[in-house]
Amino acid sequence: MDGTSPRTSPRPLLTLLGFPVVVPWTAWVGVALIAAVNADSFRAHGGMVTTVAYAAGLYATILLHELAHAIVARATGHRVLGIELGVLGGATAYLPEAHPNPKHELRVAAAGPLTSLAAGLTLQLAAHGVNAVGAASLAVLLEALGLMNVVLAVLNLLPASPLDGGHVSEALVWRITGSRNAGMRVTAVTGYGIGLALVWVGLAMRDTVNGALLLFLGGMIVLDAMVLWRESRAAHRRRRRPLWRRPPLAP
Protein backbone atom coordinates (compact mmCIF):
# COMPACT_ATOMS: atom_id res chain seq x y z
CA MET A 1 0.00 0.00 0.00
CA ASP A 2 1.09 3.60 -0.21
CA GLY A 3 2.70 5.26 2.78
CA THR A 4 0.05 7.89 3.45
CA SER A 5 -1.36 8.31 6.91
CA PRO A 6 -5.12 8.36 7.55
CA ARG A 7 -4.58 11.90 8.82
CA THR A 8 -3.48 13.07 5.35
CA SER A 9 -5.34 10.60 3.15
CA PRO A 10 -8.67 11.37 1.48
CA ARG A 11 -11.69 11.73 3.71
CA PRO A 12 -12.46 8.48 5.58
CA LEU A 13 -15.24 6.40 4.11
CA LEU A 14 -16.55 5.56 7.58
CA THR A 15 -15.67 5.49 11.26
CA LEU A 16 -15.73 2.22 13.20
CA LEU A 17 -15.45 2.19 16.99
CA GLY A 18 -13.95 5.66 16.80
CA PHE A 19 -11.33 4.76 14.17
CA PRO A 20 -11.42 6.52 10.77
CA VAL A 21 -11.31 4.01 7.91
CA VAL A 22 -9.85 5.24 4.63
CA VAL A 23 -10.71 3.29 1.47
CA PRO A 24 -8.74 4.76 -1.46
CA TRP A 25 -9.17 3.72 -5.07
CA THR A 26 -6.42 1.11 -4.69
CA ALA A 27 -8.67 -0.88 -2.36
CA TRP A 28 -11.37 -1.08 -5.01
CA VAL A 29 -8.73 -2.21 -7.50
CA GLY A 30 -7.80 -4.92 -5.00
CA VAL A 31 -11.39 -6.12 -4.79
CA ALA A 32 -11.57 -6.27 -8.60
CA LEU A 33 -8.26 -8.16 -8.85
CA ILE A 34 -9.25 -10.72 -6.22
CA ALA A 35 -12.58 -11.24 -7.99
CA ALA A 36 -10.89 -11.66 -11.37
CA VAL A 37 -8.28 -14.13 -10.10
CA ASN A 38 -10.87 -16.29 -8.33
CA ALA A 39 -13.65 -16.17 -10.95
CA ASP A 40 -13.03 -19.72 -12.20
CA SER A 41 -13.14 -21.14 -8.67
CA PHE A 42 -16.75 -20.01 -8.19
CA ARG A 43 -18.01 -20.52 -11.75
CA ALA A 44 -20.06 -23.56 -10.71
CA HIS A 45 -21.16 -22.03 -7.40
CA GLY A 46 -23.00 -18.82 -8.08
CA GLY A 47 -20.68 -17.39 -10.72
CA MET A 48 -19.95 -13.67 -10.61
CA VAL A 49 -22.20 -13.00 -7.62
CA THR A 50 -20.26 -15.42 -5.42
CA THR A 51 -16.94 -14.20 -6.83
CA VAL A 52 -17.65 -10.57 -5.95
CA ALA A 53 -19.00 -11.61 -2.56
CA TYR A 54 -15.75 -13.49 -1.90
CA ALA A 55 -13.58 -10.49 -2.78
CA ALA A 56 -15.69 -8.11 -0.69
CA GLY A 57 -15.87 -10.60 2.18
CA LEU A 58 -12.12 -11.04 2.17
CA TYR A 59 -11.61 -7.29 2.52
CA ALA A 60 -14.21 -7.22 5.29
CA THR A 61 -12.19 -9.78 7.26
CA ILE A 62 -9.00 -7.80 6.57
CA LEU A 63 -10.76 -4.80 8.08
CA LEU A 64 -11.68 -6.95 11.09
CA HIS A 65 -7.99 -7.89 11.42
CA GLU A 66 -7.00 -4.22 11.42
CA LEU A 67 -9.71 -3.30 13.91
CA ALA A 68 -8.21 -5.84 16.31
CA HIS A 69 -4.82 -4.12 16.02
CA ALA A 70 -6.43 -0.71 16.52
CA ILE A 71 -8.50 -1.73 19.54
CA VAL A 72 -5.54 -3.32 21.36
CA ALA A 73 -3.24 -0.43 20.41
CA ARG A 74 -5.68 2.07 21.91
CA ALA A 75 -6.14 -0.08 25.01
CA THR A 76 -2.37 -0.19 25.61
CA GLY A 77 -1.91 3.58 25.43
CA HIS A 78 -1.08 4.16 21.77
CA ARG A 79 -2.67 7.00 19.83
CA VAL A 80 -4.39 5.34 16.87
CA LEU A 81 -4.49 7.51 13.75
CA GLY A 82 -6.73 5.26 11.69
CA ILE A 83 -7.04 2.32 9.32
CA GLU A 84 -6.42 2.30 5.60
CA LEU A 85 -7.26 -0.43 3.11
CA GLY A 86 -5.18 -0.88 -0.02
CA VAL A 87 -4.60 -3.07 -3.03
CA LEU A 88 -2.77 -5.72 -0.99
CA GLY A 89 -4.73 -5.57 2.25
CA GLY A 90 -4.80 -2.99 4.99
CA ALA A 91 -2.81 -1.10 7.60
CA THR A 92 -3.34 0.42 11.02
CA ALA A 93 -1.35 3.58 11.79
CA TYR A 94 -0.64 4.63 15.35
CA LEU A 95 1.82 6.66 17.36
CA PRO A 96 3.62 4.63 20.01
CA GLU A 97 3.16 5.45 23.66
CA ALA A 98 5.75 7.64 25.37
CA HIS A 99 7.46 4.68 27.04
CA PRO A 100 6.80 1.59 24.90
CA ASN A 101 7.37 -1.83 26.36
CA PRO A 102 7.58 -5.28 24.75
CA LYS A 103 4.46 -6.58 26.48
CA HIS A 104 2.27 -3.96 24.84
CA GLU A 105 3.96 -4.35 21.46
CA LEU A 106 3.42 -8.11 21.64
CA ARG A 107 -0.28 -7.69 22.37
CA VAL A 108 -0.81 -5.26 19.50
CA ALA A 109 1.09 -7.42 17.03
CA ALA A 110 -0.64 -10.68 17.98
CA ALA A 111 -4.16 -9.25 17.96
CA GLY A 112 -4.54 -9.25 14.18
CA PRO A 113 -3.44 -12.82 13.35
CA LEU A 114 -5.38 -14.25 16.28
CA THR A 115 -8.51 -12.44 15.08
CA SER A 116 -7.98 -13.74 11.53
CA LEU A 117 -7.56 -17.28 12.87
CA ALA A 118 -10.74 -17.00 14.96
CA ALA A 119 -12.64 -15.57 11.97
CA GLY A 120 -11.37 -18.35 9.72
CA LEU A 121 -12.40 -21.14 12.07
CA THR A 122 -15.80 -19.52 12.66
CA LEU A 123 -16.42 -19.23 8.91
CA GLN A 124 -15.43 -22.87 8.43
CA LEU A 125 -17.93 -23.96 11.07
CA ALA A 126 -20.60 -21.76 9.49
CA ALA A 127 -19.89 -23.33 6.10
CA HIS A 128 -20.57 -26.81 7.49
CA GLY A 129 -23.83 -25.63 9.01
CA VAL A 130 -24.99 -23.91 5.84
CA ASN A 131 -24.05 -26.92 3.72
CA ALA A 132 -26.16 -29.13 5.96
CA VAL A 133 -29.30 -27.19 5.00
CA GLY A 134 -28.54 -27.41 1.28
CA ALA A 135 -27.15 -23.94 0.51
CA ALA A 136 -24.17 -25.24 -1.46
CA SER A 137 -23.00 -21.96 -3.05
CA LEU A 138 -23.06 -20.09 0.24
CA ALA A 139 -21.22 -22.98 1.91
CA VAL A 140 -18.48 -22.84 -0.74
CA LEU A 141 -18.15 -19.08 -0.24
CA LEU A 142 -17.90 -19.32 3.54
CA GLU A 143 -15.44 -22.21 3.37
CA ALA A 144 -13.19 -20.32 0.96
CA LEU A 145 -13.23 -17.21 3.15
CA GLY A 146 -12.55 -19.30 6.23
CA LEU A 147 -9.62 -21.10 4.63
CA MET A 148 -8.07 -17.87 3.38
CA ASN A 149 -8.30 -16.28 6.82
CA VAL A 150 -6.53 -19.26 8.37
CA VAL A 151 -3.83 -19.04 5.68
CA LEU A 152 -3.40 -15.31 6.27
CA ALA A 153 -3.18 -15.84 10.03
CA VAL A 154 -0.43 -18.46 9.65
CA LEU A 155 1.44 -16.43 7.02
CA ASN A 156 1.23 -13.32 9.18
CA LEU A 157 2.87 -15.10 12.09
CA LEU A 158 6.09 -15.75 10.17
CA PRO A 159 8.89 -14.04 12.14
CA ALA A 160 9.69 -11.44 9.51
CA SER A 161 8.95 -7.75 9.33
CA PRO A 162 6.66 -6.13 8.16
CA LEU A 163 4.46 -9.15 8.90
CA ASP A 164 2.84 -9.22 12.33
CA GLY A 165 5.03 -12.18 13.23
CA GLY A 166 8.06 -9.95 12.82
CA HIS A 167 6.69 -7.57 15.44
CA VAL A 168 5.89 -10.56 17.68
CA SER A 169 9.46 -11.87 17.27
CA GLU A 170 10.96 -8.47 18.00
CA ALA A 171 8.83 -8.00 21.12
CA LEU A 172 9.60 -11.50 22.46
CA VAL A 173 13.37 -11.12 22.06
CA TRP A 174 13.16 -7.61 23.50
CA ARG A 175 11.32 -8.91 26.55
CA ILE A 176 13.76 -11.80 27.07
CA THR A 177 16.97 -9.83 26.56
CA GLY A 178 15.84 -6.40 27.67
CA SER A 179 17.21 -4.99 24.41
CA ARG A 180 14.98 -3.73 21.64
CA ASN A 181 17.97 -3.66 19.29
CA ALA A 182 18.50 -7.38 19.90
CA GLY A 183 14.89 -8.00 18.93
CA MET A 184 15.34 -5.97 15.77
CA ARG A 185 18.49 -7.85 14.79
CA VAL A 186 16.99 -11.29 15.35
CA THR A 187 13.93 -10.31 13.33
CA ALA A 188 16.12 -8.90 10.56
CA VAL A 189 18.09 -12.16 10.29
CA THR A 190 14.97 -14.35 10.23
CA GLY A 191 13.42 -11.93 7.76
CA TYR A 192 16.34 -12.32 5.37
CA GLY A 193 15.95 -16.11 5.44
CA ILE A 194 12.18 -16.12 5.05
CA GLY A 195 12.21 -13.44 2.37
CA LEU A 196 14.81 -15.25 0.26
CA ALA A 197 12.90 -18.52 0.65
CA LEU A 198 9.70 -16.86 -0.57
CA VAL A 199 11.55 -15.35 -3.52
CA TRP A 200 12.93 -18.79 -4.41
CA VAL A 201 9.46 -20.37 -4.28
CA GLY A 202 8.01 -17.45 -6.21
CA LEU A 203 10.58 -17.91 -8.98
CA ALA A 204 9.66 -21.58 -9.19
CA MET A 205 5.99 -20.52 -9.59
CA ARG A 206 6.69 -17.40 -11.65
CA ASP A 207 4.08 -18.23 -14.30
CA THR A 208 1.25 -18.11 -11.74
CA VAL A 209 -0.46 -15.29 -9.87
CA ASN A 210 0.48 -16.79 -6.50
CA GLY A 211 4.09 -17.00 -7.68
CA ALA A 212 4.10 -13.30 -8.50
CA LEU A 213 2.61 -12.50 -5.09
CA LEU A 214 5.25 -14.60 -3.34
CA LEU A 215 7.98 -12.80 -5.28
CA PHE A 216 6.54 -9.46 -4.24
CA LEU A 217 6.13 -10.47 -0.60
CA GLY A 218 9.58 -12.05 -0.43
CA GLY A 219 11.20 -8.98 -1.95
CA MET A 220 9.35 -6.70 0.47
CA ILE A 221 10.49 -8.80 3.45
CA VAL A 222 14.14 -8.79 2.31
CA LEU A 223 14.11 -5.02 1.86
CA ASP A 224 12.47 -4.53 5.26
CA ALA A 225 15.07 -6.82 6.85
CA MET A 226 17.84 -4.66 5.39
CA VAL A 227 16.28 -1.51 6.83
CA LEU A 228 15.70 -3.15 10.21
CA TRP A 229 19.32 -4.34 10.40
CA ARG A 230 20.68 -0.88 9.59
CA GLU A 231 18.42 0.69 12.22
CA SER A 232 19.53 -1.80 14.86
CA ARG A 233 23.21 -1.15 14.14
CA ALA A 234 22.67 2.58 14.41
CA ALA A 235 20.65 2.11 17.63
CA HIS A 236 17.96 4.16 15.95
CA ARG A 237 14.23 3.65 16.06
CA ARG A 238 11.55 5.66 14.37
CA ARG A 239 10.17 7.67 17.28
CA ARG A 240 6.76 9.28 17.35
CA ARG A 241 6.16 8.33 13.75
CA PRO A 242 3.18 6.26 12.63
CA LEU A 243 3.71 2.51 12.88
CA TRP A 244 1.89 0.25 10.45
CA ARG A 245 0.46 -3.22 11.01
CA ARG A 246 0.04 -4.79 7.59
CA PRO A 247 -1.43 -8.19 6.77
CA PRO A 248 -0.58 -9.59 3.35
CA LEU A 249 -3.45 -10.40 1.03
CA ALA A 250 -3.30 -13.22 -1.53
CA PRO A 251 -6.02 -14.65 -3.78
ZADO-693197 format. One record per residue: x, y, z of N, C-alpha, C in turn. Coordinates in pm, whole numbers, plus 50000, padded with zeros to 5 digits. Atoms other than C-alpha are relative to their C-alpha. Layout:
% ZADO-693197
XYZXYZXYZ
...
This chain:
% ZADO-693197
500844988150000500005000050000500875012450000
499194987949997501095036049979500285003950146
499564996749865502705052650278499245011450064
500734988849943500055078950345499384996350133
500645001949871498645083150691498535003549988
501404996350002494885083650755499755014650032
500194985949969495425119050882500115008649874
499784992150120496525130750535499364993849877
500655006750111494665106050315498665006649971
501334994750028491335113750148499054997550117
500975000849892488315117350371499614985450027
500365013849967487545084850558498624996449947
501295004750049484765064050411499024998250115
500835002249882483455055650758500875000250124
499325000849871484335054951126499454988050075
500405011949926484275022251320500645000450138
499525000149861484555021951699500935011850029
499194988249979486055056651680501235001049912
498845000250088488675047651417499595003849858
500304996650140488585065251077500534989149908
499615010450096488695040150791500065006249861
499794994350133490155052450463500004988749898
500085010050107489295032950147500325007049868
499634993350125491265047649854499674991449879
500345007250124490835037249493500784986949987
499225012350010493585011149531499294988150066
500745010849935491334991249764498964994249906
500995004950095488634989249499500664992249887
499235007750098491274977949250500324986250056
499735012849935492204950849500498804990849998
501225008150005488614938849521499814994449860
500175004350138488434937349140501024989249963
498965009850031491744918449115499714986550065
500325012549929490754892849378498834993049933
501165005850069487424887649201500434993849868
499585005050131489114883448863500824987150013
499135011649983491724858748990499224987750044
500755011349944489134837149167498704996949925
501265001950073486354838348905499764985449964
500175014050042486974802848780499644991050118
500255008449882486864788649133498534999750038
501414999249959483254799949181499054999149881
500845000550120481994794848825498814990850017
501085009849982479944764448929499225002250129
500654997649871478844779749260499565014550012
500544986649992477004811849192500625009849903
499394991550101479324826148928500505013450054
499474986849968480054863348939499515005150134
500534995249872477804870049238500844994750116
499195005949894479744845849458501435005149995
498644995050016483064858049317500165013850063
499954986549944482354894349405499794999650151
500245001349856481004883949744501254995050072
498755005049941484254865149810501025011250015
499024989049995486424895149722499635010350106
500464990249901484314918949931500104994250141
499935006449869484134894050218501424998950051
498615000949960487884889650217500505013550053
499604986749951488394927150252499305003350132
500694997749873485794927850529500754993250115
499255006849893487814902250726501375006450021
498764992549984491004922050657499745012250089
500364988649917489244952050808499824995650146
500155005449866488324930551109501374997750065
498625002049954492014921151142500615013350046
499444986949966493004957851142499305006250121
500724994949883490294967051391500554993950128
499425006549881491794941651631501305006950040
498774992649971495184958851602499685013650064
500334986549953493574992951652499444999950142
500635000849868491504982751954501054997350108
498975003449900494464966852136501025011350012
499064988849994496764995752041499455011350087
500624989449918494325020752191499954995950147
500105004849862493864999252501501345000150072
498675000349937497634998152561500685013649999
499474986549986498095035852543500515006549874
499574993850125498925041652177498935009649948
500944990950066497335070051983499774994749858
500335005950130495615053451687499565011049903
500314989950100495515075151375498884995549907
501065005150086493275052651169500404987449927
499825012250079492965023250932499875003649853
500094997750144493585023050560500074986849926
499975011850085492744995750311500735003449872
499264997850123494824991249998499914988249908
500115010450102495404969349697500464986450052
499505012649946497234942849901499574997650144
500475002549864495274944350225499685012750074
500324988549919495204970150499501115003450097
498994995749903497194989050760499355008350109
500424991949887496665004251102501175009050039
498954990449964498655035851179499765005050141
500124994749864499365046351535501335005750045
498804994649938501825066651736500274992150127
499705007949881503625046352001499885008250127
500084993349870503165054552366501355005850037
498774993049963505755076452537501104990550045
499025009749951507465046852704499564985949960
500465013050048506805015952490500684988650073
499415011849939507374981752636499634987849918
500215011750087507584947252475498664993150023
501275006649973504464934252648498885006249919
501024993150077502274960452484500174997749851
499745002250142503964956552146499584985949959
500375013950027503424918952164498494998749987
501465000950003499724923152237499435006149872
500504993450121499194947451950500294991549878
499605007750116501094925851703499204987149986
500685013050004499364893251798498505001249978
501464998550007495844907551796499444997149861
500505001950135495464907551418499974985649955
500015014150042496564871851335499054991350081
500915008049918494624857551628498555002549960
501364996850046491494875651508499724993349865
500175006650130492024862651153499804985050018
500145014349975492444827251287498624996950055
501335002249943489264830051496498925001749893
500974997750107487364844351197499994988449902
499915011150093488634816550972499324987450052
500625012049942487604788651207498505001650013
501434997549989484204804851266499324998749865
500575001150135483584807750891499974985549953
500005014250036484574771350843498854992550066
501125006249930482074760451107498675004349939
501224995150062479404782450949499764993249866
500135006550131480114766750610499424985950015
500545013449977479434731950749498525000650035
501404998749964476174743750901499125003749883
500774995750118475014760950584499884988649900
500025011250094475954730850372498994989450043
500935010149949473844708750596498565003049964
501394996450037470704728150500499865001749850
500135000450146471464725950128500405012549925
499594987850069472854760650051501454998449955
498665004050042475834747649854500885011949961
499184988650045477004780449695500465008550117
499634992249882476944799150024501034992450083
499055008149924478784770250191501395000849938
498714999050069481524771649926500635013650027
499504986549973481854809249976500565001150140
499564999049861482104806850354501244991550026
498835008649981484564777950337501255006349940
498864993550063486814796850096500505011850083
499614988749915486774827950315500664995150129
499425005549877487454807050623501414994849978
498675005450029490384789050463501015011149977
499074989250027491934821350338500385007550127
499684993349875491704837250682500974991950084
499055008549928493474807450837501385001149936
498724998650071496174809650568500665013350031
499454986749970496604846950627500505000950144
499564999949860496824841651003501344993150015
498735007649990499574815450965501125007749930
498984992550073501444835750702500445012450077
499694987949925501234866850918500864997550121
499225003149880502874849051209501434995949968
498605002550032506094842551017500855010950063
499184990249928508894859651214500825008949907
499334991050093509694885650951499215012849990
500644987150016508954922550933499845002949850
501014993049922506664938750816498804991650039
501105008549956504464908550890499825001550152
500254999049856502844907851233500934991050080
499095009049931505034878251323501365006150024
498744993049978508064900551282499955008850124
500184991749881506694924351544499904991250126
500075009449887505894894451768501404995350037
498635004649977509464881351727500835010850067
499234989049943510964915351800499635002450146
500454997449864508834920052112500424988850095
499615011349914509604885052246501495000650035
498564999249973513374888852206500315012150088
499834987849918513164923952350499674997150145
500415002949862511324910952655500984990550069
499075009749941513764882052707501355006250030
498654994549987516974901752656500035013950064
500034986349951515844936052767500505010049899
499454991350104517214950152441499105000049877
500824999150120514984962752164500864997949875
499115001950114517974963451929500244985249973
499825014550018518504926251990498794994149930
501205004750066514894920051893499965003749853
499964995550138515344940351577500984991749919
498995007550073518494921551479499564985649974
500495013750018516994887151535498914999749892
501074999450098513934896951333500535002949860
499384997250129516124911051056500614987449939
499355012250048518094878451029498964989949953
501045009550041514974856551023499265005249877
500664994250116513424880750776500764997649872
499175002950116516344876850537499744985749951
500185014050037515954838950544498634997249941
501365002450047512184838850505499755007149867
500194992650123512214865650237500664993349881
499315006850109514814847550026499324986949965
500715012550027512904814850065498735002649918
501204996750075509704831449943500335004149856
499574996250135511554846549648500334987549918
499645012450069512934812149559498754992349957
501255006950034509464796349572499245007849893
500684991850099508014825549379500594998549862
499365002050129510584820949102499634986649941
500405013250047509664784249081498565000149949
501424998950040505994794849041499755012949921
500074986650058506694826048835498925001749893
501044999050103504084817748570498595000350059
501314999749934501254818948826499835012950078
500294988149921499544847149013500574998650140
499475002049864500484832149350501535000950001
498564998750010504094830049232500435014549999
499694985750005504104867049150499815006550137
500254994549867502614875049491501104995950098
498925004549913505254854049666501305007549971
498834992050037507984872049472499925014050061
500194986549945506544905449576500175000050151
499925000649854506134895349940501414997050046
498635003349963509584879549957500945011849983
499184988250022511204910249805499775010850104
500344990049899509354933050047500614996450135
499445004449872510494912050345501515001850003
498544998350007514144912150231500385014750015
499714985749990514114949850186499755005250141
500304995749864512474954750526501064994950097
498955005649914515074931850685501285008449991
498824991550017517844953450539499865013050079
500244987549927516284984950683500074997650151
500035003149858515704968551021501414997650055
498635002849957519324956651040500805012950012
499284987249995520684991250959499545008250121
500514992449886518425006951222500544994450131
499515006049875519534982051486501475003350021
498584996949987523214988551414500215014650040
499884985949967522675025851441499305003550131
500744997849874520655021151763498965010949980
500984989650034517965041651595498654993649975
501375004350026514235036551606499195012049956
500894989250042511555056651437499145003950118
500704995849880510175076751728498905009849965
501164991450018506765092851735499575001249855
500495000650136506165083351375498974988849992
501025010450009503185062651263500614986349976
499635013950023503715025151288498864993249927
501025006550082501895002551045499974985150030
500195014449986500464967851101499334995449871
500505003250132500044952150759499874985049977
500135014050039498574918150677500154998549850
499955002150144499424904150335498654995049951
501265004550058496554896050103500324992549873
499755008150119496704867849847498724993549955
501235006350050493984853549622500004985050028
